Amino acid sequence: MKPNILIFSGIGLALISGCAGPLDQRWDEPTYRAIQSRYTEHDKEVAGLDGQEHSYPSFGLDTLDVLSVEDAIRIAIEHSPELRSAGYRVDAASGRVLQAGLYPNPTFSFGGESLGANAGNAGETNYIFEQEIVLGGKLKKARAVAESDRLAARAEFVAQEFSVASRVSRAYYASVSANERLAKREELSALASQLLEAASSRVEAGSASLPDQLRAEVVFEQAQIELDAARFDAKAAMQSLSSAIGIEGEIELPLISSVNQLPELPSHEDLLAATLDANSRISLARIAIIRAKQAHKLAQSQSTPNIVLSVGPRYSDIDSESTVDAGVSFRIPLFDRNQGEIKATLAERLSASSQLRAVQLDLLAEVSQAWSAYQSAYAAAGRYQNQLLPKAEKTLDMTRQMYQSQKTNYLRLLDAQQVVVESRIAYVNALQRLHEAASLLNELSQTNAPWRNPRDEDQPQAEVNQ
């Protein structure tokens, strides 16, 4: 047999034995796909710019007339750098799944002896093809471990998505509440100014004393201090909203989602069930158990030695003959049977099983605490709306009528007005706590994701969010 025939035959056998594992499957999670299609090419360009500045795609705020909480969440998720980073970690894990299933490459070596001999110038040459045969199901088990890592990366992406939504929702309603408080403080400041003018006029007319005027001045200054604080609070809340969305500048659009629009939540039992079923931390803990099990199996399989097969032609120009060399080699598991790694992975497997219970207990406590805060804020908001505010406003109307008919003084009118304004501010605070608790419960249960659904055609700016 001629050497070249043996060479090509050996190459063909090596390539057949070294074929790759199954290709990666695509993940059809809608948010992941949307972010990937929007930013992948752009981020590739940025990665090759060597530090040069490069603008990211527009947020689309300039095409909106108003900003709802749903729009704010959708925009933040579409442009979140944290989500993009989490998405690339999913891609990285997918690449490792592919790599874990690849068969070892064959090797080729050439050797020559007695080159330039008198009996034959070509001497004796040999061509060796080697292929490692993986035994013990190592490739399949390594691919299973990598697949668990990919599932974990996906769960982390979903957790990051709900985290962004929760952060934006809380920042949005904090800004709305801060603006509401600012409006009430402006109302109280205007009233304090009017009462100060009235007190000054009465002092000049002799119907009031100087201490009455001083009291009105103190109240006016207090109202101004609280008004300034409310302005700073509203500005800071708006900046926090911009940061939560991912915008460096200020948001000029009106915020149309009102804190009075109460969120609708399932029952406490349904929230607990949803959290224990869908929360990413539960998913990660379960995946960790599966991964530890697969890693333990992989460690056990490592004790099975692989076989290295070799074959190749040998041609002797001295003897004018061609032969074929064949060989088999493998490691003898005499000392190292991977026993240390087997013991370690078994301990990690037991640890992962215990960690799942710890995560479940932590989530149960967090849901119960958030539910308690939600119920408390809901009850407080209901009392303010149905009982306290109507009574305070009725008292203010009666006091105002008595003041106009000169049956009471301005101090009582001021006290009545302060009670109303402070009650309204407390009502807004309760509504803010209500929305914050609802956002946290939604983040924990991970069942409600309205930002994934396209807006109805009758809603404004539908094209912007598609």
PyMOL commands that set and color helices and strands:
alter all, ss='L'
color gray80, all
select helices_A, chain A and resi 3-17+30-47+61-63+69-79+81-100+138-205+210-245+268-278+280-301+339-404+410-445+450-452
alter helices_A, ss='H'
color red, helices_A
select strands_A, chain A and resi 107-113+124-133+307-316+321-330
alter strands_A, ss='S'
color yellow, strands_A
deselect
rebuild
show_as cartoon
